[in-house]
Each structure stands twice: as structure tokens, then as C-alpha cells.
Amino acid sequence: MIRIHFTAEDLARTRVGTTVGAAAETYQALSLLDCPDRTLPFRPWRTRVARELGPEVRPLLALLPRSGPAVDLFTLVGDTGNIDEAAESLLATPAHRLREELGNLRFDPRHLPWVKRFADGDREAREEVAHALRAVHRTAVAPWWPRAAAHLDAVRADVARTLLDGGVERVLETLCVPLIRWRPPVLEVDHPRDKDIRLGGRGLVLVPTVFSRREAEVYWDPSDDTAPHVLSVPTLTDPVAAARLWEDGEPPEQALGALLGRTRAAALRATVHGCNTTELARRLGVTPAAASQHATVLRNANLITTNRRGGAVLHTITALGSVLLESVPGGRVR
């Protein structure tokens, strides 16, 4: 069990994050595919995806530990939603950071020589992993991400409402029960490791995830004493609820995507609960400039409105945009 100790200052600084990023979600997705006995909520997705992966994913499979903690790609490459940016960040990661991250993990002995090459900064090994990361994302994550992103938006909105109604402690009380339990001033997280974490006044970032087993994870950057700890929270623990993500037999690029284009349809969904341009870019996996262009097209069509909030802008769906989402399969506004 992981025990996260809070102070009053930590509670005041606890917030909800957006995503663990394309790299971490992709790595977690491959872990789900590699452990079929623990993926009941993901069975329909796994049935469709497993047969489509080829031998190019083997380098990433080699980085799945046999037991214990996994590779923390969230800390290594960040939370970018663009898998190409994540892969480039991985290629540029200093060798000492990779050695620190991989040094205590339990890999298959057959893969240890290759893992050591990768950790020592071997360019060919790194490029193999980057290629595998893109291949897994292309097959297992990207086709499903518009629906997954809408699901995460709804989860974050529910957390935000709980925060407004009951404060941070109410959020912690209702967070992924029974896997996570709030026993003031300690948050208990079911986990194979036994560890006590003291936040030191930096607070905690709560990040909901889709491609995650029934296990929360705590991420932190040991090289940055000012960065807060991040708790990734699985959101698909119930097979019945999870089935909604995989229903209808096909990925969700259906009527709305055909009408607006896949990225612009995802942009419209992202504005249901409001977001600024930087958040929109992160959710779409595009640059802020491209996100701004998509927002302009949607605004000109009266599907969203844009209002300035201090130094940023807030994009919010209009009544017409909501009607459009409500009118297509899978587009229900939540």
C-alpha cells in the first residue's frame, strides 16, 4: 500500500490534471494487451487490437517489467498528447535519467542486455523504442482516443463539481473507491509496493487515465524538488461502464467526424466543459497554433464561443454545438 501524507498546505494545492500524456497511455495500453487476465473492462478493445500489432512493438514489450513498478514515461517525456513529440523527447532523454529510471526495475533476464543498451543511450535501441511507441499508439490508442478523451473530460467535470460542492477532502473521499481511501490526513492507495509519501507542501495532482489496470500509480520527478507528485487514477474499473467506450463495434470516427473532420470533432467535444487554447492543443495532440485555427473555424460556425479570462481565452460550446453533439451516435453531452 502507498500512503500519501497531506498537510493543510498540501490540501490547498491539490488539483486535477488533464492527462498522463500519449506516451504513458500508450505504454499502459501495451501492458493491458500483455496481461489479458487483468483486463476484463478492456476485453472488447483488446479483441480488436491484439491481432493488429506486429513485431515492431517488441522493443517496447521488452520494457515491460515482469513484476513490480513499470517505466515512468510520464516523468521522462511529459504529458504531451502528441506521440511524435513524446517519441522525440524520449530520444533526447539524458542517459543518466534512463539509468536512474530503469536501474531498479525487474525486466525479463533475456532482455537485460538490450535494456542496458537502451538505458546507456544507444541510439539504435532508442529509435527502436520510439518506433514501437508510435506503432502501438497508432493501432491501440489513436483510433479510440476521441471517445476516450470525451470520457476523461466527463470524469474531470465530475471531479470539478465535487470540488465545488464539497471541497478537496470530499474529492479524496470519493476518488476511485475502494482502491483509494481517504483517512485524514492520509490517502491510502492499494498498490503492490509499500511506501509512505510526504508531499512537503507541494500538493498532489490527480490525473484520470483510460488505459490503466485496476491500479493507481504515483509519479514524481526525483531530479526536481519543486514538482508535485502526480496520482494517476484508473477510470475504467467496471466492465459494464467500460463497455460504453467500445460499443458499436467500431472506433468513434462516425457521423460527426465525417461532418467536421476527426480533429475538429474532437475539438468540439473538448469544449463541452470549457478549455483554453493550451488545454485544447494538449487534448488534440496538436500545436497551440493549430488548436487556435480549429477553434476559429468552430467559432465562425457558431459552434463555440471564445471569451478572454485574464491573459488566456476560454473556449465553450454553444447551444448549437451541443445540439450537434447530441444528434450523433456517441456524441451525448455530459
N, C-alpha and C positions, 0 to 999 in steps of 0.2 A: 504493500500500500504506500502511496505517496501522500504525505501530509503537508499541506501548504499553510503556513502560519501568516495570519494577517494582523496588521496594526490598524488603528483608525486611519492613519495616513494611506495605508495600502487600500483600504476600502474606498476612500475618496478618489483614488487614482485608478480604480478598476474600470475597464471599459470593454466594449465589444469591438473586435476587429472585423475585417472583411473576409479574407481568405488566407489559407496557408500557402497559396501560390500554385502555379501549374506544375512545377517540378515535384513538390511534395505530394499533391493529389495524384500525380502520375505514378510515383513510386509506391504510394499506398494502394493504388489500383492494381499494380502488378503483384503486390503482396496478397491481395484478395484473390487474384487468379491463381496464385501459387499455393493457397491454403483453402481448398474447396470445402473442407469440413467445417469452416468457421464463417461461411458466407451466405447463410440462408436468406437474409434480406436481398442479397445481390444475385441470387440464382438465375433469374431471367436474363439479367445483364451478362453474367458470366457465360451462360449457354451460348449467347450470340457472339461474344467477343473472343473466347478462348481459342476457338478454331481458326481465327483470323490472324493470330500472332505468328510471326515467322522466326527463324533462327537469329535474326538481327537483334532480338531482345535479350540474348543470352548474357551479354556483359552486365546488364542491369540486374538480371537474375542472380548473377554471382555476388552482387552487393546486397542480397537479402540474407541477413544472418540466420543461422539455424535456430537460434533461440536468443532471448534477451532483447535489449534495445536495438532499434534499427538506425540506419543512417539518417541524420537530421538535415535533410535537404532544405528545409525551411530556413534554418540559420545559415547554411552555407551559401545559398543563392538568392534568398529573399522571397517576397510574396508576389512577384510579378505574375500576371496572368498570361504572359506571352511565353510559350515554351521555347521559342528560339532565343529570346533574351535570357531565359533561365539556363539553357544549354551553354550559351556564351559565357555566362557568369561562372558556370561550373568549370569550363575550360580555363578561366582566368584565376581560379581559386589558388592561393599560395599553397605550396606543397606541405608546409608545416601545419596549416589548418586541416588539410586532409588527413595527415598522420595523427593529429590530435583527435579528430572525429572517428577515425576507423580503428585506432590502436587498441581499444578495449572491447571491440565487438567480436562476436563469435561466428565467424564465417566457416563454411564448409572447407575442411582441410585441403580438398582437391583444388580449391580456388585461391588458396592463400598466396602462392607465388604471383598470380595475376593481380590480386588485390594489392599486394605490396608494390607492384609496378605502378598501379593506378595511384596509390597513396603517395608514392615518391615523385609523382608529377610526370610520369612517362606520357609523352604527347599522344602516341598512338592509342594507348589504353584510355586516355581521357576522351579522345574523339570517338572511340567505340562506345563509351558510356553515353556521350552526348547524342550519338546517332540512335542508340537504343531508347533513350529518353524520348526523343522525338517520335520514334516508331510506336512506342506504347501509347503516348499521348494521342497520336493521330487515330489509332484504332480503338482504344479503350476509354478515352476521356472526351476528346473533342466532339464526336457526334452527339454525345449526351449532355454536353455542358450547358446549352441554353436552358434545358429543363432543370438541371442540377443547380444552375445559378439562380433560377427563379425560386427553387426550393430554399436555398440558402438565404435569399432576400426575405422570404417569408419567416424563416427562423429568426433572423436578426430583428425583424419587425416585432415578432412576439416578445423577444427579449427586451427590446426597447420599451414596449408597452408595460411589461412587468417592472422595468426600472422606474418608469414614470409613476406607476401605481403603488409600488411597494418598496422602492429603493434597492440598493445593491445587495443587501442581505437577502431580500426576497428572491432576487435573481439567483443567488448562490443556493438558496433552499430548493429551488425548482429546477436546477440545472442537471439534466440527464440523470434523474433518479431512476434506479438505485445505484448506478455506477459511481455517482459523485454525491457526497453527503456533506452538508454544512453543519458543523458542530462548533459554534463560535468559541474562539476565533480561528478555528482550523477547518480547512476544506479537505476532506478525505477523498482520495481518488483511488478506486480499485486499479491495481497495477501489479505486474509480477515483481517489480523492484520494490524494496523497502527504503524509503528516503524521506527526510524532512527538509523542506524548503522554506527559508525565511525570505520574504520579499524585500525587506530592507527599505520600505517606504516608496518603492517604485511602482507598486500596484501590480495588477495582473491583467493581461489582455486575453479575453475569451474569444476564441475563433471557432465557429461551427465548420465541420467538414462533411463531405459526402462519402468519398471513397476511403472509408475507415472501418476497421473491425470494431467489435464491441469493446473498445479500449480507448480511454483518453490518453493524450500524450502531453508532456510538459517540455517546451523548448526554451533554451536560453543560450546566449552567446557568452562563453566564458572569457572572451577577449574584450568584452565591453561591460564594465561595471555599472554603467548608467542605464543599460537597456532593461526593460521589464521582462519578466518571464511571460511566456505565452502558453495557454492551455488550449489545445485543440480538442473539440468536443464532438464525438460522433453523433450524427443526427438521424441515421437510418439504422435503428436497432429493432424495429418492429417489422416483420415481413409483410404484414398487411399494408402498413403505411408506405413501406418502401416500394411496393408493387405499383403505386401510382406513378413512380418515376420511369418505370419500364413498360407501362401499359401501352396498348395499341400496336404492339409488335414492332414498331419502327422508331428510330430516333425522331425528335420533335421538329424537324425542319419541314413542317407541313404547310397549311394554308397561309399562315402569317408570314413565314419565311419566303414563300413564293411571291407574296404580295409586296413585301417591303425589302426583301433581301435578308439573308440569315443574320448578318451582324446588326443591321438596323432593327430587325425584330427583337433581337436580344437587348439592344439599347432601349427600346420602348419598354420592355419588361423591367429593365433595371431602374426605370424612373418611377415605378409604382409607389415606392416608399421614399422617393426623393434621393438625389445624389448630386455631388458636384462633378466637375469635368474630370478631375483626377480619379475619383472613385469610378466614374463611368469607364474611363480608359482601362483601369485595372480589371474591372469586371469583364470587359470585352476582350482584353488582351491586345489592345492597340495603343498607339501613341496618344497623348493628350490632344494633339492637333487633329488626328483622325477622329477622336471621340467628339471634339468640338464640331467637326463637319457633320457627323451623323446627327448631333443634337440640333444643328441649324436646319437640316432637312426636315426633321420631325417637328421642329417648332414652326417652320414655314407651312407645314401641312396641318397646323393646329392640333397636333397630337400630344405635344408637351408645352409647358411654359418654362421660361427661364427668368429667375429673379436673382438680383445681387444680394449676397449676405456678407457684409464686410469686404474682405479682399477676394472672396470667391463667389461663384454663382451656384444656384441650386436649380436643378432640372426636375420638374414634377409633371407627371402625366395629367392630361386634361380629361374632361368628361368624355370627349370624343375618342381619345386614345383608350380610355377604359372600356368604352363600348366596343371598340375594335378588338381588344384583347378578349373580352367576354364572348365575342361572336365566333371564335375559332376553337377547335379542339385543343385542350391543354392550355388554353390561354387565360383561364379564370384569374381574375384579380383577387389577391388575398391580402 
